[in-house]
Amino acid sequence: MTANSSAIVPVRTPLSTSRAGPGWGLLGVLAFSLTLPFTRVVVGGGAMSPLFVSCGRAVVAAVLASAALAITRQRRPRGVQWARLAVVAAGVVVGFPVLTSFALTTAPAGHAAVVVALLPAVTAVLVVLRGHERPRASFWVMAALGAVAAITFASVQGGRLGGLTGSDLLLLAAVVACGLGYAEGGLLARELGAWQTISWALVLAAAPMALLTAVSVVRQPPSGSPLDWAVFGYLGTVSMFLGFVAWYRGLAIGPMAQVSQVQLIQPVLGICWAALLLHEQVGWSTVLGGAAVILCAGVAVRSRLRQPG
């Protein structure tokens, strides 16, 4: 039995009916909850460019992933698995970090957390489409209402109804990209193993991300305090690698829809971190907007869960 084979054994054991999946998912969400506030810290002041932060952290994570794969001598993915890994890489290694980094140059972290609260419902929708399921009509209704709630919130916060800002559009695109990466990565983790999936995705994206990092350094050499660099280190090590190890392990153990519900606490944590660390003002519009999006996402995911396979 290879090292890679042993890594996927837990997926086929009674763990899939225990609390192990949501538990690992919760650990991943706790790691991710600091991502938006910390990204705001390093790009908001202008010490580091959004391109450097988003691409550089992927390079840091790719180094860690390459070392882990080499030391454990993992079997390489085969055939179509590489194409599926490209989807994961495009969504969670490139898409979400780059789009949110640019959005957070102007958008408050608390505001971003509410828009990103759409992620559980988007992930569930994409899992449904990917798995060719036929959920109840209530699933689609609540998923649509969640999207409307998030867009309405962003529009009102932007100053006028229908007035979505550029940062809002970037955040919405980031949610779709991340949902694609989560859905495909969760399925692929059952074949390759949890940490192996994100590791191979990071390796696949390493060359272009390293090139973009070099370009960003030439255009705007990064600076910052020791705290800024510590935050950047967290983004590369935890947000980009260790958090995904826990998250994909949870999705692989499953059930995926149930584990995806754990994401519902991420915007709450993100808003709290934004208030505590960045001293952002959390008004009633943010609280009510977040509650509406979370409620719709939660009902959508639960309605899909009740649907027999």
C-alpha positions in Angstrom: 0.0 0.0 0.0 1.4 3.4 -1.0 1.5 6.5 1.2 -1.2 8.0 -0.9 -3.5 5.0 -0.6 -3.2 5.1 3.2 -4.2 8.7 3.2 -7.7 8.0 1.7 -8.6 5.1 3.9 -10.4 7.3 6.5 -12.9 8.3 3.8 -14.1 4.7 3.5 -14.5 4.1 7.3 -17.3 4.8 9.7 -15.8 8.2 10.2 -18.1 9.4 7.4 -21.0 9.0 9.8 -19.3 10.6 12.8 -18.5 14.2 13.7 -15.1 13.9 12.2 -16.0 15.6 9.0 -17.6 18.7 10.5 -14.9 18.8 13.1 -12.1 19.1 10.6 -14.3 21.5 8.6 -14.6 23.7 11.7 -10.8 23.7 12.2 -10.5 24.9 8.6 -13.1 27.6 9.0 -11.3 28.9 12.1 -8.1 29.2 10.1 -9.9 30.9 7.2 -11.8 33.4 9.4 -8.7 35.6 9.8 -8.0 35.7 6.1 -10.1 38.7 5.1 -9.1 40.9 8.1 -5.4 39.9 7.7 -5.5 40.6 4.0 -7.0 44.0 4.7 -4.2 44.7 7.2 -1.4 44.2 4.6 -3.0 45.7 1.5 -5.0 48.5 3.2 -2.0 50.5 4.2 -0.3 50.1 0.8 2.9 48.5 2.2 2.3 45.4 0.1 0.5 45.3 -3.3 -2.5 43.1 -3.7 -0.7 41.2 -6.4 2.2 40.5 -4.1 0.1 39.4 -1.2 -2.2 37.1 -3.2 0.5 35.5 -5.4 3.3 35.6 -2.8 1.3 33.7 -0.2 0.6 31.0 -2.8 4.3 30.6 -3.4 5.0 30.2 0.3 2.3 27.6 0.5 3.6 25.8 -2.6 7.0 25.5 -1.1 5.5 23.8 2.0 3.3 21.6 -0.2 6.2 20.5 -2.4 8.2 19.6 0.7 5.4 17.6 2.2 4.7 15.7 -1.1 8.4 14.9 -1.6 9.0 13.8 2.0 6.0 11.4 2.0 6.7 10.3 -1.6 3.1 10.7 -2.8 1.9 9.2 -6.0 1.3 11.7 -8.7 -2.3 12.4 -10.0 -3.2 10.8 -13.2 -5.0 11.8 -16.4 -8.1 13.8 -15.8 -7.2 14.4 -12.2 -4.7 17.0 -13.4 -7.6 18.9 -15.2 -9.7 18.7 -12.0 -6.7 20.0 -10.0 -6.5 22.9 -12.4 -10.1 23.8 -11.4 -9.2 23.7 -7.8 -6.1 25.8 -8.3 -8.0 28.3 -10.4 -10.6 28.7 -7.7 -8.8 28.6 -4.4 -5.1 29.2 -5.2 -5.5 32.0 -7.8 -9.1 33.2 -8.0 -10.2 33.8 -4.4 -6.9 35.2 -3.1 -6.3 37.6 -6.1 -9.8 38.8 -6.3 -10.3 39.4 -2.5 -6.9 41.0 -2.2 -7.7 43.7 -4.8 -11.3 44.1 -3.4 -9.9 44.7 0.1 -7.8 47.6 -0.9 -11.0 49.6 -0.7 -13.7 47.4 0.9 -13.8 47.0 4.7 -13.2 43.5 6.0 -16.6 43.4 7.7 -18.4 44.3 4.5 -16.4 41.7 2.6 -17.3 39.0 5.2 -21.0 39.6 4.5 -20.7 39.2 0.7 -18.5 36.1 1.2 -21.2 34.7 3.4 -22.8 33.5 0.1 -20.0 30.9 -0.1 -21.9 28.0 1.6 -24.9 28.3 -0.7 -22.7 28.7 -3.8 -20.7 25.7 -2.8 -23.8 23.6 -2.2 -25.3 24.7 -5.6 -22.1 23.7 -7.4 -21.9 20.3 -5.5 -25.5 19.7 -6.6 -24.7 20.5 -10.2 -21.4 18.6 -10.2 -23.2 15.5 -8.7 -26.2 15.7 -11.0 -28.6 15.8 -8.0 -32.2 16.9 -7.9 -32.8 18.8 -4.7 -36.1 20.3 -3.6 -37.3 23.5 -5.1 -36.8 25.2 -1.7 -33.1 24.7 -2.1 -33.0 26.8 -5.3 -35.4 29.4 -3.8 -33.2 29.9 -0.7 -30.0 29.9 -2.6 -31.4 32.6 -4.9 -32.7 34.7 -1.9 -29.3 34.5 -0.4 -27.7 35.9 -3.5 -30.3 38.7 -3.6 -29.7 39.5 0.0 -25.9 39.7 -0.5 -26.2 41.8 -3.6 -28.8 44.1 -2.0 -26.6 44.5 1.1 -23.5 45.4 -1.0 -25.6 47.8 -3.1 -26.9 49.7 -0.1 -23.5 49.8 1.5 -22.2 51.2 -1.8 -24.3 54.2 -1.4 -27.4 53.6 -3.4 -29.6 50.6 -4.4 -28.2 49.0 -7.5 -24.9 50.8 -6.9 -22.5 47.8 -6.7 -18.9 49.0 -6.5 -16.0 47.4 -8.2 -14.9 45.8 -5.0 -18.3 44.2 -4.6 -18.1 42.6 -8.1 -14.6 41.3 -7.3 -15.9 39.8 -4.0 -18.9 38.1 -5.8 -16.5 36.7 -8.5 -14.2 35.4 -5.7 -17.2 33.6 -4.1 -18.0 31.8 -7.4 -14.3 30.9 -7.9 -13.9 29.6 -4.4 -17.1 27.6 -4.6 -15.9 25.9 -7.7 -12.6 25.0 -6.0 -14.3 23.8 -2.9 -16.8 21.6 -4.7 -14.3 20.0 -7.1 -11.6 19.8 -4.4 -14.0 18.0 -1.9 -14.7 15.3 -4.5 -11.1 15.0 -5.6 -9.9 14.7 -2.0 -11.7 11.4 -1.8 -9.4 10.1 -4.5 -6.1 11.8 -3.8 -6.4 12.5 0.0 -7.2 15.7 1.7 -3.9 17.5 2.1 -2.6 15.9 -1.1 -5.4 17.7 -3.1 -4.5 21.2 -2.0 -0.8 20.4 -2.2 -0.9 19.3 -5.8 -3.1 22.3 -6.7 -0.5 24.6 -5.2 2.3 22.9 -7.1 0.3 23.1 -10.3 -0.1 26.9 -9.8 3.4 27.5 -8.4 5.2 28.6 -11.6 2.7 31.3 -12.8 2.2 32.5 -9.2 6.0 32.8 -8.7 6.2 34.8 -12.0 3.5 37.2 -10.9 5.1 37.6 -7.5 8.4 38.6 -9.2 6.5 41.1 -11.4 4.8 42.6 -8.3 8.1 42.9 -6.5 9.7 44.8 -9.5 6.6 47.1 -9.8 6.2 47.8 -6.1 8.8 46.4 -3.7 7.0 45.1 -0.6 7.7 46.8 2.7 6.0 46.8 6.0 6.5 46.3 9.7 7.5 43.0 11.4 3.7 42.6 12.2 2.9 43.0 8.5 5.3 40.3 7.5 4.0 38.0 10.3 0.5 38.5 8.9 1.7 37.7 5.4 3.3 34.5 6.9 0.0 33.5 8.3 -1.7 34.0 5.0 0.8 31.8 3.2 1.2 29.1 5.9 -2.2 28.8 7.5 -4.8 30.5 5.2 -3.3 29.0 2.0 -2.1 25.6 3.2 -2.8 24.3 6.7 -6.4 25.6 6.7 -7.1 23.8 3.4 -5.6 20.6 4.7 -8.2 20.6 7.5 -11.0 21.8 5.3 -10.5 19.3 2.5 -10.1 16.5 5.0 -13.5 17.5 6.4 -15.1 17.6 3.0 -13.5 14.2 2.0 -14.9 12.6 5.2 -18.2 14.3 4.6 -21.1 14.4 4.0 -20.0 17.4 2.0 -23.3 19.3 2.3 -23.2 18.9 6.1 -19.6 20.0 6.3 -20.4 23.0 4.1 -22.8 24.3 6.8 -19.8 24.9 9.1 -18.9 27.8 6.7 -21.9 29.7 8.1 -19.9 30.8 11.1 -17.1 32.2 9.0 -18.7 35.5 8.2 -19.7 36.0 11.9 -16.1 35.4 12.9 -14.8 37.6 10.1 -17.0 40.5 11.2 -15.9 40.0 14.8 -12.2 39.9 13.8 -12.7 43.1 11.7 -14.2 44.9 14.7 -11.6 43.6 17.2 -8.4 43.8 15.1 -9.2 46.6 12.6 -11.6 48.6 14.8 -14.1 48.7 12.0 -17.6 50.0 12.9 -20.1 47.2 12.7 -23.5 48.9 12.1 -27.0 47.4 12.1 -26.9 47.2 8.3 -23.9 44.9 8.5 -25.5 42.8 11.2 -28.8 42.4 9.5 -27.2 41.9 6.1 -25.0 39.1 7.4 -27.9 37.5 9.3 -30.1 37.5 6.1 -27.3 35.9 4.0 -26.4 33.3 6.6 -30.1 32.4 7.2 -30.7 31.9 3.5 -27.5 29.9 3.0 -28.2 27.7 6.0 -31.8 26.9 4.9 -30.5 26.2 1.3 -27.9 23.7 2.5 -30.2 22.0 4.9 -32.9 21.6 2.3 -30.4 19.9 0.1 -29.3 17.7 2.9 -32.8 16.4 3.5 -33.1 15.4 -0.1 -32.4 11.6 -0.5 -29.4 10.7 -2.6 
